[in-house]
């Protein structure tokens, strides 16, 4: 006779990853007006960054319209979904919100001669449990610092990037190109726009940086990584990045959003690799 025994197994649910966010915008040293805009909704793990274009005031209008519209509308949708939506549904909501923002900016530019030709780049991030859904238009960027290694996880929509992809110039030559600020895709300049979206895994200890080209044109990737590693808090990291970009010339507005992942069931991977 075989006696069957049973035992209870306790399964510990993984702790959720939490996202801490901090954003800042600086006019830089060469411009009196500010055409960058940032917006965050930490309760919905949502961040939006935009770099406007189109001349004095118009670029500022476009970037502010984009960030405020997407933060409000996408934030409301995420709140109503209460975490029950699939990733595909969130991506669809991102597409719809960006399309609506695009039409609002485009229509405003056509209705107001002083805003003619205005548009904006865009980066939008929605963090969900152990992943982030990231969408972008133009040459504003998102980086991830993981275990001391910085990686750009967006790909610029720019003439310069197309030339690099085609093998016409090298990355080293690109640093001195006159085509740095020519984007091939922007929000609000046409009646429709394509948001490029990707999904990335998120680990405890990851640090995400969203920025306009006012930062990335002034500082190369190794310099950005060094500053992030040297500054433990989000506040000191943002100040260090903006100060360094201004020290390098501050030729454009500088917008920065830092987002740090913590918690989770796995041991945190610190983004300061030489911490003792």
RALINKA-V63677 format. One record per pair of residues at least 12 apart in sequence whose ideal C-beta (glycine too) atoms are under 7 Angstrom apart, sorted by the first residue. I is the first residue (numbers start at 1). J is the second residue. D is the distance in whole Angstrom. If there is no record, write none. Layout:
BEGIN
i=I j=J d=D
i=I j=J d=D
END
This chain:
BEGIN
i=14 j=264 d=7
i=14 j=265 d=4
i=15 j=263 d=5
i=15 j=264 d=6
i=15 j=265 d=5
i=16 j=129 d=6
i=16 j=263 d=6
i=17 j=129 d=7
i=17 j=130 d=6
i=17 j=202 d=6
i=17 j=204 d=6
i=17 j=261 d=5
i=17 j=263 d=5
i=17 j=264 d=5
i=18 j=262 d=6
i=18 j=263 d=5
i=19 j=45 d=5
i=19 j=127 d=5
i=19 j=259 d=5
i=19 j=261 d=6
i=20 j=234 d=6
i=20 j=260 d=5
i=20 j=262 d=7
i=21 j=40 d=5
i=21 j=42 d=5
i=21 j=47 d=6
i=21 j=257 d=7
i=21 j=259 d=5
i=22 j=234 d=4
i=22 j=235 d=6
i=22 j=238 d=6
i=22 j=258 d=5
i=23 j=38 d=4
i=23 j=40 d=5
i=23 j=256 d=7
i=23 j=257 d=4
i=24 j=238 d=5
i=24 j=242 d=7
i=24 j=256 d=5
i=25 j=38 d=6
i=25 j=253 d=7
i=25 j=255 d=5
i=26 j=242 d=5
i=26 j=253 d=7
i=26 j=254 d=4
i=27 j=253 d=6
i=28 j=214 d=6
i=28 j=246 d=6
i=28 j=250 d=4
i=28 j=251 d=6
i=28 j=252 d=5
i=28 j=253 d=5
i=28 j=254 d=5
i=29 j=246 d=5
i=29 j=249 d=7
i=29 j=250 d=3
i=30 j=250 d=6
i=30 j=251 d=5
i=30 j=252 d=7
i=31 j=252 d=7
i=31 j=253 d=6
i=33 j=56 d=6
i=33 j=57 d=7
i=33 j=60 d=6
i=34 j=60 d=6
i=34 j=253 d=5
i=35 j=51 d=7
i=35 j=52 d=4
i=35 j=53 d=7
i=35 j=59 d=3
i=35 j=60 d=5
i=35 j=63 d=6
i=35 j=253 d=6
i=36 j=50 d=7
i=36 j=51 d=5
i=36 j=52 d=7
i=36 j=63 d=6
i=36 j=212 d=5
i=36 j=214 d=7
i=36 j=253 d=4
i=36 j=255 d=4
i=37 j=50 d=5
i=37 j=63 d=4
i=37 j=64 d=5
i=37 j=67 d=4
i=38 j=67 d=6
i=38 j=255 d=5
i=38 j=257 d=6
i=39 j=67 d=4
i=39 j=68 d=6
i=39 j=71 d=4
i=40 j=257 d=7
i=41 j=71 d=6
i=41 j=75 d=4
i=44 j=75 d=5
i=44 j=78 d=4
i=44 j=79 d=6
i=45 j=126 d=6
i=45 j=127 d=4
i=46 j=71 d=7
i=46 j=74 d=6
i=46 j=75 d=6
i=46 j=78 d=6
i=46 j=126 d=6
i=47 j=125 d=5
i=47 j=210 d=6
i=47 j=257 d=5
i=47 j=259 d=6
i=48 j=67 d=5
i=48 j=70 d=5
i=48 j=71 d=5
i=48 j=124 d=5
i=49 j=123 d=5
i=49 j=140 d=6
i=49 j=210 d=5
i=49 j=212 d=7
i=49 j=255 d=6
i=49 j=257 d=6
i=50 j=63 d=4
i=50 j=66 d=4
i=50 j=67 d=5
i=50 j=120 d=4
i=50 j=121 d=6
i=50 j=122 d=5
i=51 j=63 d=6
i=51 j=120 d=6
i=51 j=121 d=4
i=51 j=140 d=5
i=51 j=212 d=4
i=51 j=213 d=7
i=51 j=255 d=7
i=52 j=118 d=7
i=52 j=120 d=4
i=53 j=118 d=7
i=53 j=119 d=5
i=53 j=120 d=7
i=53 j=186 d=7
i=54 j=115 d=7
i=54 j=117 d=5
i=54 j=118 d=3
i=54 j=119 d=6
i=58 j=114 d=7
i=58 j=115 d=5
i=58 j=118 d=4
i=59 j=118 d=6
i=59 j=120 d=7
i=61 j=115 d=6
i=61 j=118 d=6
i=62 j=105 d=5
i=62 j=118 d=4
i=62 j=119 d=6
i=62 j=120 d=4
i=62 j=188 d=5
i=63 j=120 d=5
i=65 j=101 d=7
i=65 j=104 d=6
i=65 j=105 d=5
i=66 j=101 d=5
i=66 j=105 d=7
i=66 j=120 d=5
i=66 j=122 d=6
i=66 j=187 d=6
i=69 j=100 d=7
i=69 j=101 d=4
i=69 j=104 d=6
i=70 j=97 d=5
i=70 j=98 d=7
i=70 j=101 d=6
i=70 j=124 d=6
i=73 j=97 d=5
i=73 j=100 d=7
i=74 j=93 d=6
i=74 j=94 d=6
i=74 j=97 d=4
i=77 j=93 d=5
i=78 j=126 d=7
i=87 j=128 d=7
i=87 j=133 d=6
i=87 j=199 d=6
i=90 j=126 d=6
i=90 j=128 d=7
i=90 j=133 d=6
i=91 j=133 d=6
i=91 j=197 d=5
i=94 j=124 d=6
i=94 j=126 d=7
i=94 j=133 d=7
i=94 j=135 d=5
i=94 j=195 d=6
i=94 j=197 d=6
i=95 j=195 d=6
i=98 j=122 d=7
i=98 j=135 d=7
i=98 j=187 d=7
i=98 j=193 d=7
i=98 j=195 d=5
i=99 j=192 d=7
i=101 j=187 d=6
i=102 j=187 d=5
i=102 j=188 d=6
i=102 j=192 d=7
i=102 j=193 d=5
i=103 j=191 d=7
i=105 j=118 d=7
i=105 j=119 d=7
i=105 j=187 d=6
i=105 j=188 d=3
i=106 j=188 d=5
i=106 j=190 d=7
i=106 j=191 d=6
i=109 j=188 d=6
i=118 j=188 d=6
i=119 j=186 d=4
i=119 j=187 d=6
i=119 j=188 d=4
i=119 j=189 d=4
i=120 j=186 d=6
i=120 j=187 d=5
i=120 j=188 d=6
i=121 j=137 d=6
i=121 j=138 d=3
i=121 j=139 d=6
i=121 j=140 d=4
i=121 j=183 d=6
i=121 j=186 d=6
i=122 j=136 d=6
i=122 j=137 d=5
i=122 j=138 d=6
i=122 j=140 d=7
i=122 j=187 d=5
i=123 j=136 d=5
i=123 j=140 d=5
i=123 j=141 d=7
i=123 j=142 d=5
i=123 j=154 d=7
i=123 j=210 d=5
i=125 j=142 d=7
i=125 j=208 d=7
i=125 j=210 d=7
i=125 j=259 d=7
i=127 j=202 d=6
i=130 j=201 d=6
i=130 j=202 d=5
i=131 j=199 d=6
i=131 j=200 d=7
i=131 j=201 d=6
i=131 j=202 d=6
i=132 j=200 d=5
i=132 j=202 d=5
i=133 j=197 d=6
i=133 j=199 d=6
i=134 j=153 d=7
i=134 j=154 d=7
i=134 j=197 d=7
i=134 j=198 d=6
i=134 j=200 d=6
i=135 j=195 d=5
i=135 j=196 d=7
i=135 j=197 d=4
i=136 j=154 d=5
i=136 j=196 d=6
i=137 j=157 d=6
i=137 j=185 d=5
i=137 j=186 d=6
i=137 j=187 d=5
i=137 j=193 d=6
i=137 j=195 d=6
i=138 j=157 d=5
i=138 j=183 d=5
i=138 j=185 d=6
i=138 j=186 d=5
i=139 j=156 d=4
i=139 j=157 d=6
i=139 j=158 d=5
i=139 j=183 d=5
i=139 j=213 d=5
i=140 j=211 d=7
i=140 j=212 d=5
i=140 j=213 d=7
i=141 j=154 d=5
i=141 j=211 d=6
i=141 j=216 d=6
i=142 j=154 d=5
i=142 j=208 d=6
i=142 j=209 d=7
i=142 j=210 d=5
i=143 j=209 d=4
i=143 j=224 d=7
i=144 j=206 d=6
i=144 j=208 d=5
i=145 j=207 d=4
i=145 j=225 d=6
i=145 j=228 d=5
i=145 j=271 d=5
i=146 j=203 d=7
i=146 j=206 d=5
i=146 j=269 d=7
i=146 j=271 d=7
i=147 j=269 d=5
i=147 j=273 d=6
i=148 j=229 d=6
i=148 j=271 d=7
i=148 j=273 d=3
i=150 j=221 d=6
i=150 j=224 d=6
i=150 j=225 d=4
i=152 j=221 d=7
i=153 j=200 d=6
i=157 j=183 d=6
i=157 j=184 d=5
i=157 j=185 d=4
i=158 j=182 d=6
i=158 j=183 d=5
i=158 j=184 d=6
i=159 j=179 d=5
i=159 j=182 d=4
i=159 j=184 d=6
i=160 j=174 d=6
i=160 j=177 d=6
i=160 j=179 d=5
i=160 j=180 d=6
i=160 j=182 d=7
i=162 j=184 d=7
i=180 j=217 d=6
i=181 j=213 d=7
i=202 j=261 d=5
i=203 j=261 d=7
i=203 j=266 d=7
i=203 j=269 d=6
i=204 j=261 d=6
i=204 j=262 d=6
i=204 j=263 d=6
i=204 j=264 d=4
i=204 j=266 d=6
i=204 j=268 d=4
i=204 j=269 d=6
i=205 j=261 d=7
i=205 j=268 d=5
i=205 j=269 d=4
i=205 j=270 d=5
i=205 j=271 d=5
i=206 j=261 d=4
i=207 j=228 d=6
i=207 j=258 d=7
i=207 j=260 d=5
i=207 j=271 d=5
i=208 j=259 d=4
i=209 j=228 d=7
i=209 j=256 d=7
i=209 j=258 d=6
i=210 j=257 d=4
i=211 j=255 d=6
i=211 j=256 d=5
i=212 j=253 d=6
i=212 j=254 d=7
i=212 j=255 d=4
i=213 j=252 d=7
i=214 j=245 d=6
i=214 j=252 d=4
i=214 j=253 d=5
i=214 j=254 d=4
i=214 j=255 d=7
i=215 j=241 d=6
i=215 j=245 d=5
i=215 j=254 d=5
i=215 j=256 d=6
i=217 j=251 d=7
i=217 j=252 d=7
i=218 j=245 d=4
i=218 j=248 d=4
i=218 j=249 d=6
i=218 j=250 d=7
i=218 j=251 d=7
i=219 j=244 d=6
i=219 j=245 d=6
i=219 j=248 d=6
i=223 j=244 d=7
i=224 j=241 d=7
i=227 j=240 d=5
i=227 j=241 d=6
i=227 j=244 d=6
i=229 j=271 d=7
i=229 j=272 d=6
i=229 j=273 d=7
i=232 j=272 d=6
i=234 j=258 d=5
i=234 j=260 d=6
i=237 j=258 d=6
i=238 j=256 d=5
i=238 j=258 d=6
i=241 j=256 d=6
i=242 j=254 d=5
i=242 j=256 d=6
END
